Amino acid sequence: MKKPSNLRPWAVWSTAAFTALTLSLSPIGTYAAQAATVEVKGTVGTVQSTPATPTRNTTIPAVPEASKQSPLPNVLVIGTGGTIAGQSEDATSFQNYKAGTLLIADMVKDLPDKQKIADVSTLQFGNSGSGSYTMSDLYDLSQTVDKALAQYDSVVVTTGTDTMEEIAYFLDMTVQSDKPVIITGSMRPWTVIGSDAQANLYNAIKLAGSGRTKSFGTVLMLNDTIQLARGVTKTNDYRTDTFETPMLGAVGYIDEENIRIYRAPARAMKPEGTAKPAFDLSKITKADLAKVEIAISYQEAGGGAIEGFVKSGVKGIVTSGTGAGGISRAMGQARTKAIEEGVIFVTTTRTGSGSVYGGGKGIIAGDNLSPQQARILLMLGLSFSDDFDTIKKWFETYGTPEV
């Protein structure tokens, strides 16, 4: 028996790389023109070349006529890349892969039995790792989701997991529609054995089509677990059960045909159309998005980070403090000076869970928001208002959605 060659994956990648390079030199700049086809695990997938300036497609596909006549819900899946769209070096390369490679249309096409749960259309917004997206990109993504929900019953957004909690919270705080928005991804690329990618995408579509999270805002669906966007965080860099919501826990689970919801956010208990977030992006431009940074406290932390952020023109700074939000003496001195110059601060804890209370002149308590999600809320607040009391009120309502 002839021994199988170990060179095949490299040959495939060499061919794909050459084809992608050839296409990238073409004057045609569309996703279709930049796509190359390779064979992966006996199926056909599509490898995406990376343009110098990433393309962000915001054109909503029309709902197909056949789908309009179908009794099934119409779900739009918006692909942004990440590990879920990753092409692995080979079928057992769990960490060696290129994120944001496969196209969402091909991924959805490969899902079995999707015709049982929804009529699914796709939109390739982009194909990058989650950390590659700018706040301007997220502005476009949120607007695209809202426009899609004018036609579709629900939307699924696939992203990388590295900054998924920030992308999800940005959508949660800006999408105006009450229709379900589900965000999903995976910890293993699409093309490895035992990947969680296919199950996560399938269950996200199932959850979106079920309508069970209507008026919940944006929710995450990974590892058969449903989490609210607010409070969720990535807790491990490799494990498939990485996403958790400290203190509060998940809101529900999917077990094949069973979708169980055990708690709901406060907004879901209000009359439809009355719990829209205050941050309607149609009322501002990308240029209005405020610059906000995060400064971490630690043993004998200096004030240089805060001073540097102020010099760079930030309007707000989130401090990730020790214990219940404490910061070093040097950071405290730098903060006092920055507040005198008009910078607004939000205080949070670096511990991973727990609530921060209090506040003071120029300082808002971040409750149990993570530093990264507090930054999103402060950035949006400062993008819509310069008034400290108004922003503080938003943290006490949207930032602390008690029932």
PyMOL commands that set and color helices and strands:
alter all, ss='L'
color gray80, all
select helices_A, chain A and resi 8-24+31-34+65-69+83-85+104-110+114-116+130-132+135-148+164-174+197-210+266-269+281-283+286-288+304-311+329-340+371-384+388-397
alter helices_A, ss='H'
color red, helices_A
select strands_A, chain A and resi 35-40+43-48+74-79+87-88+97-98+119-124+154-158+181-184+218-222+225-228+233-234+243-244+252-255+258-261+292-296+316-321+344-349+359-360+363-365
alter strands_A, ss='S'
color yellow, strands_A
deselect
rebuild
show_as cartoon
